[in-house]
Amino acid sequence: MAAVTMRLPVARGPRGPSAARGSEKHLVVPGDTITTDTGYMRGHGTYVEDDKLIASVAGVVERVNKLVCVRALKARYNGEVGDIVVGRITEVQQKRWKVETNSRLDSVLLLSSVNLPGGELRRRSAEDELAMRDYLQEGDLISAEVQSIFSDGAISLHTRSLKYGKLGQGVLVQVSPSLVKRQKTHFHDLPCGASIILGNNGFIWIYPTQEQKEEEAGGFTANLEPVPLSDREVISRLRNCIVALVAHKMMLFDTSILYCYEASLPHQIKDILKPEVMEEIILEARQRLLDLQG
């Protein structure tokens, strides 16, 4: 029989000093009445019923003059031009692919916005359209860049650079987009032997570092070679470290993930997710980050 780990209940630590009454945030849940004053304008996250302004989402009430809106505490990804995203192909349509990117609407990857095999530049023909499933099909994971935002909020992607394209062997971790720190680059080759793509949309891809980049295929050929056990262990450890950082609401970037990875080395991979081990690792990583900033 498999071993079962049992832990005794632990008393919660003392909470920090409460904020001054004047600086408290007005938190609401769906159905809460924000105000009965008819002089206010309805913004995002609110609706009017019986002359009352009511919240439609859980979040923080924000007022700008007479405009009242509710900023959701947990929201989907809102794309910005230039963002790096990791997404999954959900549908192949005429001259375009639909991509799940953790946003409100499916994102769009146009056939004209991808590299052709070999990186050649020419107009897309009917033969290219018929061969779309040879490039990308349902279920494939890709890395891409946000090219533009449509009027309805849907995101248009492109993979014209050879650093983007189909993803092969690796692990996908889904986190809140708000925890991914914006940086100049979101592609990182970590010294521990694995690489990560920190998608601005909260999709993080962890994969073995490749010795040489496959550029002749134009980003459509995924490496499906067996991954050695040592690489799989590094990837699993990185995955658990990211889960630990997310559980403690720490920002995700290359340095925080690397510090957390190094702090976890004395422990077994499966033990990282134990609350007492997780807290010890996060405290050490947080202290190193503070020392770095100091």
NUVEX-793742 format. One record per residue (C-alpha): residue number from 1; residue in three letters; x, y, z. Coordinates in steps of 0.02 Angstrom, whole numbers. Layout:
// NUVEX-793742
<k->NUM&r->ALA&east->X&north->Y&up->Z> .
...
END
This chain:
// NUVEX-793742
<k->1&r->MET&east->0&north->0&up->0> .
<k->2&r->ALA&east->56&north->179&up->-34> .
<k->3&r->ALA&east->116&north->278&up->116> .
<k->4&r->VAL&east->-3&north->411&up->180> .
<k->5&r->THR&east->67&north->572&up->254> .
<k->6&r->MET&east->-33&north->649&up->397> .
<k->7&r->ARG&east->0&north->817&up->480> .
<k->8&r->LEU&east->-65&north->891&up->641> .
<k->9&r->PRO&east->-163&north->1054&up->630> .
<k->10&r->VAL&east->-55&north->1209&up->647> .
<k->11&r->ALA&east->-112&north->1373&up->725> .
<k->12&r->ARG&east->-122&north->1519&up->604> .
<k->13&r->GLY&east->11&north->1651&up->624> .
<k->14&r->PRO&east->-36&north->1825&up->683> .
<k->15&r->ARG&east->-99&north->1942&up->549> .
<k->16&r->GLY&east->-10&north->2102&up->510> .
<k->17&r->PRO&east->-71&north->2269&up->579> .
<k->18&r->SER&east->-236&north->2319&up->502> .
<k->19&r->ALA&east->-239&north->2467&up->385> .
<k->20&r->ALA&east->-304&north->2634&up->443> .
<k->21&r->ARG&east->-492&north->2649&up->425> .
<k->22&r->GLY&east->-477&north->2783&up->294> .
<k->23&r->SER&east->-368&north->2672&up->180> .
<k->24&r->GLU&east->-478&north->2516&up->187> .
<k->25&r->LYS&east->-533&north->2451&up->18> .
<k->26&r->HIS&east->-717&north->2430&up->-17> .
<k->27&r->LEU&east->-732&north->2245&up->-62> .
<k->28&r->VAL&east->-895&north->2180&up->-137> .
<k->29&r->VAL&east->-964&north->2014&up->-199> .
<k->30&r->PRO&east->-1094&north->1988&up->-337> .
<k->31&r->GLY&east->-1263&north->2053&up->-279> .
<k->32&r->ASP&east->-1195&north->2179&up->-153> .
<k->33&r->THR&east->-1272&north->2353&up->-162> .
<k->34&r->ILE&east->-1136&north->2481&up->-193> .
<k->35&r->THR&east->-1243&north->2637&up->-180> .
<k->36&r->THR&east->-1424&north->2693&up->-190> .
<k->37&r->ASP&east->-1376&north->2868&up->-251> .
<k->38&r->THR&east->-1447&north->2887&up->-427> .
<k->39&r->GLY&east->-1317&north->3019&up->-469> .
<k->40&r->TYR&east->-1181&north->2891&up->-502> .
<k->41&r->MET&east->-1140&north->2818&up->-673> .
<k->42&r->ARG&east->-1129&north->2629&up->-700> .
<k->43&r->GLY&east->-956&north->2563&up->-746> .
<k->44&r->HIS&east->-880&north->2390&up->-777> .
<k->45&r->GLY&east->-930&north->2256&up->-652> .
<k->46&r->THR&east->-1094&north->2340&up->-601> .
<k->47&r->TYR&east->-1277&north->2344&up->-651> .
<k->48&r->VAL&east->-1431&north->2446&up->-600> .
<k->49&r->GLU&east->-1587&north->2369&up->-523> .
<k->50&r->ASP&east->-1726&north->2460&up->-428> .
<k->51&r->ASP&east->-1624&north->2621&up->-432> .
<k->52&r->LYS&east->-1480&north->2533&up->-343> .
<k->53&r->LEU&east->-1305&north->2509&up->-411> .
<k->54&r->ILE&east->-1259&north->2326&up->-383> .
<k->55&r->ALA&east->-1095&north->2232&up->-406> .
<k->56&r->SER&east->-1091&north->2094&up->-537> .
<k->57&r->VAL&east->-916&north->2030&up->-495> .
<k->58&r->ALA&east->-813&north->2006&up->-337> .
<k->59&r->GLY&east->-683&north->2142&up->-320> .
<k->60&r->VAL&east->-635&north->2316&up->-263> .
<k->61&r->VAL&east->-748&north->2466&up->-291> .
<k->62&r->GLU&east->-662&north->2608&up->-385> .
<k->63&r->ARG&east->-736&north->2782&up->-406> .
<k->64&r->VAL&east->-682&north->2910&up->-535> .
<k->65&r->ASN&east->-787&north->3067&up->-507> .
<k->66&r->LYS&east->-965&north->3001&up->-536> .
<k->67&r->LEU&east->-912&north->2840&up->-624> .
<k->68&r->VAL&east->-916&north->2683&up->-515> .
<k->69&r->CYS&east->-839&north->2518&up->-570> .
<k->70&r->VAL&east->-782&north->2357&up->-486> .
<k->71&r->ARG&east->-606&north->2294&up->-523> .
<k->72&r->ALA&east->-616&north->2104&up->-516> .
<k->73&r->LEU&east->-496&north->2018&up->-397> .
<k->74&r->LYS&east->-476&north->1872&up->-516> .
<k->75&r->ALA&east->-489&north->1911&up->-700> .
<k->76&r->ARG&east->-441&north->1835&up->-865> .
<k->77&r->TYR&east->-293&north->1894&up->-967> .
<k->78&r->ASN&east->-311&north->2063&up->-1054> .
<k->79&r->GLY&east->-186&north->2066&up->-1196> .
<k->80&r->GLU&east->-67&north->2208&up->-1238> .
<k->81&r->VAL&east->27&north->2226&up->-1401> .
<k->82&r->GLY&east->201&north->2149&up->-1386> .
<k->83&r->ASP&east->155&north->2025&up->-1248> .
<k->84&r->ILE&east->229&north->1851&up->-1256> .
<k->85&r->VAL&east->97&north->1715&up->-1235> .
<k->86&r->VAL&east->87&north->1526&up->-1230> .
<k->87&r->GLY&east->-74&north->1456&up->-1301> .
<k->88&r->ARG&east->-160&north->1298&up->-1360> .
<k->89&r->ILE&east->-239&north->1276&up->-1532> .
<k->90&r->THR&east->-425&north->1243&up->-1511> .
<k->91&r->GLU&east->-489&north->1252&up->-1690> .
<k->92&r->VAL&east->-426&north->1260&up->-1870> .
<k->93&r->GLN&east->-530&north->1379&up->-1976> .
<k->94&r->GLN&east->-517&north->1459&up->-2146> .
<k->95&r->LYS&east->-347&north->1546&up->-2155> .
<k->96&r->ARG&east->-336&north->1555&up->-1965> .
<k->97&r->TRP&east->-315&north->1456&up->-1805> .
<k->98&r->LYS&east->-413&north->1487&up->-1644> .
<k->99&r->VAL&east->-300&north->1487&up->-1490> .
<k->100&r->GLU&east->-343&north->1472&up->-1305> .
<k->101&r->THR&east->-238&north->1603&up->-1214> .
<k->102&r->ASN&east->-331&north->1621&up->-1048> .
<k->103&r->SER&east->-421&north->1777&up->-1112> .
<k->104&r->ARG&east->-607&north->1816&up->-1123> .
<k->105&r->LEU&east->-617&north->1766&up->-1306> .
<k->106&r->ASP&east->-516&north->1643&up->-1409> .
<k->107&r->SER&east->-364&north->1724&up->-1488> .
<k->108&r->VAL&east->-333&north->1718&up->-1676> .
<k->109&r->LEU&east->-175&north->1665&up->-1768> .
<k->110&r->LEU&east->-192&north->1708&up->-1952> .
<k->111&r->LEU&east->-107&north->1601&up->-2086> .
<k->112&r->SER&east->-25&north->1761&up->-2148> .
<k->113&r->SER&east->49&north->1790&up->-1974> .
<k->114&r->VAL&east->155&north->1632&up->-1965> .
<k->115&r->ASN&east->324&north->1585&up->-2038> .
<k->116&r->LEU&east->316&north->1465&up->-2183> .
<k->117&r->PRO&east->428&north->1311&up->-2169> .
<k->118&r->GLY&east->605&north->1363&up->-2208> .
<k->119&r->GLY&east->564&north->1544&up->-2166> .
<k->120&r->GLU&east->524&north->1589&up->-2347> .
<k->121&r->LEU&east->428&north->1750&up->-2379> .
<k->122&r->ARG&east->285&north->1743&up->-2506> .
<k->123&r->ARG&east->98&north->1763&up->-2521> .
<k->124&r->ARG&east->-3&north->1621&up->-2446> .
<k->125&r->SER&east->-81&north->1508&up->-2578> .
<k->126&r->ALA&east->-228&north->1387&up->-2579> .
<k->127&r->GLU&east->-102&north->1246&up->-2554> .
<k->128&r->ASP&east->-42&north->1329&up->-2393> .
<k->129&r->GLU&east->-222&north->1339&up->-2333> .
<k->130&r->LEU&east->-250&north->1154&up->-2367> .
<k->131&r->ALA&east->-91&north->1111&up->-2272> .
<k->132&r->MET&east->-135&north->1209&up->-2115> .
<k->133&r->ARG&east->-157&north->1051&up->-2010> .
<k->134&r->ASP&east->19&north->998&up->-2060> .
<k->135&r->TYR&east->82&north->1156&up->-1975> .
<k->136&r->LEU&east->-31&north->1165&up->-1820> .
<k->137&r->GLN&east->-181&north->1061&up->-1767> .
<k->138&r->GLU&east->-300&north->1052&up->-1619> .
<k->139&r->GLY&east->-210&north->1023&up->-1454> .
<k->140&r->ASP&east->-41&north->1091&up->-1509> .
<k->141&r->LEU&east->43&north->1214&up->-1391> .
<k->142&r->ILE&east->127&north->1367&up->-1464> .
<k->143&r->SER&east->223&north->1520&up->-1409> .
<k->144&r->ALA&east->176&north->1682&up->-1496> .
<k->145&r->GLU&east->173&north->1871&up->-1482> .
<k->146&r->VAL&east->21&north->1984&up->-1472> .
<k->147&r->GLN&east->11&north->2079&up->-1636> .
<k->148&r->SER&east->-148&north->2180&up->-1611> .
<k->149&r->ILE&east->-312&north->2188&up->-1514> .
<k->150&r->PHE&east->-478&north->2180&up->-1608> .
<k->151&r->SER&east->-621&north->2300&up->-1564> .
<k->152&r->ASP&east->-714&north->2162&up->-1468> .
<k->153&r->GLY&east->-560&north->2127&up->-1360> .
<k->154&r->ALA&east->-502&north->1971&up->-1452> .
<k->155&r->ILE&east->-314&north->1954&up->-1475> .
<k->156&r->SER&east->-224&north->1933&up->-1641> .
<k->157&r->LEU&east->-59&north->1836&up->-1629> .
<k->158&r->HIS&east->93&north->1812&up->-1740> .
<k->159&r->THR&east->238&north->1689&up->-1742> .
<k->160&r->ARG&east->345&north->1774&up->-1875> .
<k->161&r->SER&east->505&north->1762&up->-1772> .
<k->162&r->LEU&east->595&north->1594&up->-1768> .
<k->163&r->LYS&east->596&north->1598&up->-1577> .
<k->164&r->TYR&east->407&north->1572&up->-1581> .
<k->165&r->GLY&east->314&north->1419&up->-1644> .
<k->166&r->LYS&east->258&north->1245&up->-1593> .
<k->167&r->LEU&east->312&north->1182&up->-1422> .
<k->168&r->GLY&east->373&north->1002&up->-1399> .
<k->169&r->GLN&east->423&north->910&up->-1241> .
<k->170&r->GLY&east->389&north->1000&up->-1078> .
<k->171&r->VAL&east->265&north->1044&up->-940> .
<k->172&r->LEU&east->131&north->1179&up->-943> .
<k->173&r->VAL&east->90&north->1271&up->-781> .
<k->174&r->GLN&east->-61&north->1387&up->-774> .
<k->175&r->VAL&east->-55&north->1532&up->-651> .
<k->176&r->SER&east->-140&north->1700&up->-629> .
<k->177&r->PRO&east->-77&north->1824&up->-762> .
<k->178&r->SER&east->-57&north->1956&up->-625> .
<k->179&r->LEU&east->87&north->1855&up->-548> .
<k->180&r->VAL&east->196&north->1855&up->-706> .
<k->181&r->LYS&east->317&north->2001&up->-698> .
<k->182&r->ARG&east->337&north->2101&up->-859> .
<k->183&r->GLN&east->517&north->2097&up->-921> .
<k->184&r->LYS&east->617&north->2135&up->-1078> .
<k->185&r->THR&east->624&north->1949&up->-1117> .
<k->186&r->HIS&east->511&north->1807&up->-1063> .
<k->187&r->PHE&east->621&north->1668&up->-1132> .
<k->188&r->HIS&east->748&north->1609&up->-1003> .
<k->189&r->ASP&east->881&north->1472&up->-1010> .
<k->190&r->LEU&east->908&north->1435&up->-825> .
<k->191&r->PRO&east->1079&north->1371&up->-764> .
<k->192&r->CYS&east->995&north->1217&up->-688> .
<k->193&r->GLY&east->977&north->1139&up->-862> .
<k->194&r->ALA&east->799&north->1187&up->-908> .
<k->195&r->SER&east->718&north->1333&up->-997> .
<k->196&r->ILE&east->555&north->1424&up->-964> .
<k->197&r->ILE&east->436&north->1534&up->-1063> .
<k->198&r->LEU&east->344&north->1651&up->-945> .
<k->199&r->GLY&east->186&north->1692&up->-1043> .
<k->200&r->ASN&east->107&north->1858&up->-998> .
<k->201&r->ASN&east->-60&north->1766&up->-1005> .
<k->202&r->GLY&east->-14&north->1657&up->-855> .
<k->203&r->PHE&east->34&north->1502&up->-956> .
<k->204&r->ILE&east->213&north->1449&up->-912> .
<k->205&r->TRP&east->306&north->1321&up->-1017> .
<k->206&r->ILE&east->452&north->1225&up->-940> .
<k->207&r->TYR&east->560&north->1121&up->-1058> .
<k->208&r->PRO&east->736&north->1047&up->-1075> .
<k->209&r->THR&east->865&north->1172&up->-1138> .
<k->210&r->GLN&east->908&north->1131&up->-1318> .
<k->211&r->GLU&east->1091&north->1127&up->-1368> .
<k->212&r->GLN&east->1053&north->1194&up->-1541> .
<k->213&r->LYS&east->901&north->1287&up->-1602> .
<k->214&r->GLU&east->794&north->1208&up->-1738> .
<k->215&r->GLU&east->773&north->1351&up->-1860> .
<k->216&r->GLU&east->760&north->1268&up->-2030> .
<k->217&r->ALA&east->582&north->1208&up->-1999> .
<k->218&r->GLY&east->512&north->1382&up->-1967> .
<k->219&r->GLY&east->448&north->1342&up->-1794> .
<k->220&r->PHE&east->330&north->1201&up->-1844> .
<k->221&r->THR&east->435&north->1049&up->-1798> .
<k->222&r->ALA&east->425&north->1002&up->-1614> .
<k->223&r->ASN&east->565&north->900&up->-1535> .
<k->224&r->LEU&east->484&north->736&up->-1479> .
<k->225&r->GLU&east->643&north->644&up->-1428> .
<k->226&r->PRO&east->635&north->553&up->-1259> .
<k->227&r->VAL&east->684&north->667&up->-1114> .
<k->228&r->PRO&east->820&north->597&up->-996> .
<k->229&r->LEU&east->770&north->564&up->-815> .
<k->230&r->SER&east->888&north->700&up->-750> .
<k->231&r->ASP&east->801&north->831&up->-858> .
<k->232&r->ARG&east->629&north->770&up->-806> .
<k->233&r->GLU&east->678&north->788&up->-623> .
<k->234&r->VAL&east->738&north->967&up->-650> .
<k->235&r->ILE&east->576&north->1010&up->-742> .
<k->236&r->SER&east->470&north->931&up->-604> .
<k->237&r->ARG&east->566&north->1026&up->-470> .
<k->238&r->LEU&east->544&north->1191&up->-564> .
<k->239&r->ARG&east->358&north->1155&up->-585> .
<k->240&r->ASN&east->335&north->1126&up->-397> .
<k->241&r->CYS&east->437&north->1282&up->-358> .
<k->242&r->ILE&east->322&north->1387&up->-469> .
<k->243&r->VAL&east->169&north->1311&up->-381> .
<k->244&r->ALA&east->248&north->1358&up->-213> .
<k->245&r->LEU&east->282&north->1537&up->-269> .
<k->246&r->VAL&east->103&north->1554&up->-332> .
<k->247&r->ALA&east->33&north->1485&up->-168> .
<k->248&r->HIS&east->124&north->1626&up->-76> .
<k->249&r->LYS&east->73&north->1758&up->-205> .
<k->250&r->MET&east->254&north->1796&up->-256> .
<k->251&r->MET&east->293&north->1874&up->-425> .
<k->252&r->LEU&east->361&north->1752&up->-555> .
<k->253&r->PHE&east->519&north->1799&up->-650> .
<k->254&r->ASP&east->683&north->1711&up->-687> .
<k->255&r->THR&east->772&north->1763&up->-526> .
<k->256&r->SER&east->631&north->1720&up->-406> .
<k->257&r->ILE&east->607&north->1550&up->-488> .
<k->258&r->LEU&east->794&north->1513&up->-486> .
<k->259&r->TYR&east->812&north->1564&up->-301> .
<k->260&r->CYS&east->663&north->1455&up->-256> .
<k->261&r->TYR&east->739&north->1310&up->-355> .
<k->262&r->GLU&east->906&north->1326&up->-265> .
<k->263&r->ALA&east->820&north->1336&up->-95> .
<k->264&r->SER&east->725&north->1175&up->-135> .
<k->265&r->LEU&east->878&north->1070&up->-177> .
<k->266&r->PRO&east->899&north->995&up->0> .
<k->267&r->HIS&east->721&north->925&up->-13> .
<k->268&r->GLN&east->645&north->790&up->-120> .
<k->269&r->ILE&east->538&north->849&up->-266> .
<k->270&r->LYS&east->374&north->783&up->-195> .
<k->271&r->ASP&east->409&north->863&up->-24> .
<k->272&r->ILE&east->414&north->1040&up->-98> .
<k->273&r->LEU&east->223&north->1046&up->-96> .
<k->274&r->LYS&east->211&north->1006&up->91> .
<k->275&r->PRO&east->157&north->1167&up->178> .
<k->276&r->GLU&east->299&north->1170&up->306> .
<k->277&r->VAL&east->433&north->1135&up->174> .
<k->278&r->MET&east->353&north->1259&up->54> .
<k->279&r->GLU&east->356&north->1396&up->185> .
<k->280&r->GLU&east->540&north->1364&up->225> .
<k->281&r->ILE&east->588&north->1370&up->40> .
<k->282&r->ILE&east->487&north->1528&up->6> .
<k->283&r->LEU&east->561&north->1618&up->158> .
<k->284&r->GLU&east->737&north->1582&up->98> .
<k->285&r->ALA&east->698&north->1636&up->-80> .
<k->286&r->ARG&east->611&north->1795&up->-20> .
<k->287&r->GLN&east->759&north->1840&up->92> .
<k->288&r->ARG&east->881&north->1819&up->-54> .
<k->289&r->LEU&east->773&north->1931&up->-162> .
<k->290&r->LEU&east->769&north->2064&up->-25> .
<k->291&r->ASP&east->959&north->2053&up->-7> .
<k->292&r->LEU&east->976&north->2073&up->-195> .
<k->293&r->GLN&east->868&north->2230&up->-194> .
<k->294&r->GLY&east->959&north->2299&up->-43> .
END
